[in-house]
Amino acid sequence: MTTVEHAEHVDVEESAPTAAPPEERPIGYGRLKRKEDPRFVRGKGNYVDDVLLPGMLHGAVLRSPFAHARIVSIDTSAAEAHPKVKAVITGKTLEGLGLAWMPTLSMDTQAVLATDKVRFQGQEVAFVVAEDHYAARDAVELIDIEYEPLPAVIDARRAMDADAPVIRDDKEGRTDNHIFDWEAGDPEAANAVFERADVVVRQEMLYPRVHPAPLETCGCVASMDPVEGKLTLWETCQAPHAHRTLVAMVAGIPEQKIRIVAPDIGGGFGNKVGIYPGYVCAVVGSIVTGKPVKWMEDRSENLMSTSFARDYHMTGEIAATRDGKILGIRADVLADHGAFNGTAQPTKYPAGFFHIFTGSYDIEAAHCKVTGVYTNKAPGGVAYACSFRVTEAVYLVERMVDCLANELGRDPAELRMQNLLRPEQFPYENKTGWTYDSGDYPTTLRKAMDIAGYEQLREEQRRRRAEGKPMGIGVSFFTEVVGAGARKHFDILGLGMADGCELRVHPTGKAVVRLSVQTQGQGHETTFAQIVAEELGIPPEDIQVVHGDTDQTPFGLGTYGSRSTPVSGAAAAVVARKVRDKARLIAGAMLEVSPDDLDWEKGRWFVRGDPSAGKSIQEIALAAHGTLELPEGVEGHLEATTVYNPPNLTFPYGAYICVVDVDPGTGVVKVRRFIAVDDCGTRINPMIIEGQVHGGLADGVGMALMQLIGFDEDGNCLSGSFMDYLLPTALEVPDWELGYTVTPSPHHPIGAKGIGESATVGSPPAVVNAVMDAIGVRHADMPLTPSRVWHAMHGGVGAPQ
């Protein structure tokens, strides 16, 4: 790893919080090894598959071999006769219980187990509960199902044809595969700037279907207590409280009688936001048998049936003057949502946050239209490291800017520099109505170019081209939109997105903070301890972070869309300040002075003008629990709760430069260098930030060069294993060269913006731009496999994978 340590701190405005260099911050922010890592490196993590309960049974799912077929009959008698089988559950079983269908996070409906027909290959048809995992798998094979195959719709562009088979004929009156139409921007204003533009460039592109592919697959253990009527559900889950609400809605169990526990999670990336039929079946299995039931899927099940992402067919247009001033941008998008609309996106924005398709540029007008359709694929639309369609939007605009640079014969970095928003324009309302909070975009791009040695790279490229060695330099500049929580923008299940937080300081001065967000490797136990430590002056090692258990934490909507630090991080800072304010009142009583006469320094309140007269937060905590006569209206103990609802989203951004070499004989692409300069506002733990960026960059390289969930014309999934669905390893990625700038968010309590998904948003267009630059082709669709690159180099159209 190569990490650029120096950075420029860019103040947005005087009132905005700033972050001092780590070496000046001995208690709170700064490089701190992750508190959770010792148990992981010692193999002591506790995952769902580690949960063992007395009398526990095991479940297995029978899945459809067809993408589209009517169910003629199901014979479960042979499976039921298996000596180790305790129950066989079908769609008809669930129909009798009113559980055959469940709501998705977008308030569509999804079959728990198919009743009338199957709508994608791998769809759940039956669930077997047996004494052990192997018996359950064996018994699944004994179920005899007669199918009547139906024509399948795999290409979203055919889904709206008049003769296309209707996939969701379970919906009354449904005569086509249309889900939604959504628009943003001003079509008339966009048309006007396009009419007077000197140059208009149009490009069709596909952001293909990809899969989060976490190391740990999805699964759960359901245990229904028949005496208390309480359900406990251990899950691989990014949003425990949302799952509790969904389970209550599906199963009819009172929400206070449901406990969701999310132990350690082996990666999520959006794959574990929604609720899957296997979870519901495990609950039903536990109710039917009176025993705990565990269900864990295998890798093929995970790749074939759990939530996918992307699958956007996009047509972009960009208008500009001859000297390179971008005037406007338009987009027409066809979104493939699979057989059920399982997207974890804001219900008021069915196309997610595609509003950000205007990018980081100062333009006059914009308009986009997104149409969602059903196809015979697994449910799509999950927020796979993309903040709700931000990745697709950024890919569109960054490819269009490169296409424009190609058309004008301009350097792509300089064209971006010419059109980037300027610091004095913030807060900036883009042409779809979203207000970017802060930024100094030119400084960030210039820093990336300096780290890369941009001019020297271009000179090297000229030399290599003369030698017949294709070398490409790709640039992308992205603005992300994260922190799903602002009520005016966002809600799921009609719940809004505010997060609760509780903080208690014990008599000895140690603290526990309880949060609703759920970590899957992001370092929450360290980061949130550092936030509280910074506010109270308690060392991070003395602060315990509790999460992942709905009986032990306040309500909130979980972790996705990079919302942990922007929302729950803000809540942690706010609740710590409440505790600090209460400590001031108690310190005044202890020091026998008015609280108004006290000043704060990290970890203690002291008398103004007499620093020697003060009380530490630990001393105050002990007094709050002791015999001190507290001021009137001040309750005992040192604790507080809060519910934080952000006033706006946050907008991290970055400038990326990718350098590739392409083998002219084979089309093999090698990523030689990658420079990433990110701005996530206030930096809490640089080491965790760098780890997040490293992972996201690897993810983006994988999407650009190798990742694809493919299907044949009958709807058979061609990517059901890691032999077919390729993921990047250390061999495919370079040492990352990182830099950063800091423009804190003016509306966030500590100025933090979030970083978790930025690298995955910004890296794919940088890689694709680099490959196109290397081979001299305007556009080729991802993934840029060797065969596809070779075809593009030789003028091929519709190149194979």
Secondary structure, DSSP 8 states (H G I E B T S, - for coil): -EEEEEEEE--S-TTS-----GGG-SSSSS----TTHHHHHTT----GGG---TT-EEEEEEE-S-SSEEEEEEE-HHHHTSTTEEEEEEHHHHHHHT-SEEE-TTS-EEESS-SSEE-STT-EEEEEEESSHHHHHHHHTT-EEEEEE------TTTTTSTTS--S-TTSTT--S-EEEEEEEE-HHHHHHHHHH-SEEEEEEEEEEEE----SS--EEEEEEETTTTEEEEEE--S-HHHHHHHHHHHH---GGGEEEE----S--TTTTSS--HHHHHHHHHHHHHSS-EEEE--HHHHHHHS--EEEEEEEEEEEE-TTS-EEEEEEEEEEE-TTTT---S-TT-TTTTGGGGGTTB--SEEEEEEEEE--SSS-----SSSTTTHHHHHHHHHHHHHHHHHHHT--HHHHHHHHB--GGG-SEE-TTS-EE----HHHHHHHHHHHHTHHHHHHHHHHHHHTT--EEEEEEEEE--B-TT-TTT--STT----EEEEEEE-TTS-EEEEES---SSS-HHHHHHHHHHHHH---GGGEEEE-SBTTTS-----S-TT-IIIIIIHHHHHHHHHHHHHHHHHHHHHHTS-GGGEEEETTEEEETTEEEEEEEHHHHHHHHTTT----TT--SSEEEEEEE--SS-B--EEEEEEEEEE-TTT--EEEEEEEEEEE-BS-S-HHHHHHHHHHHHHHHHHHHHT----B-TT--BS--STTTS----TTT---EEEEEEE---TTSTT-B---TTHHHHHHHHHHHHHHHHHHT-S---S---HHHHHHHHTT-SS---
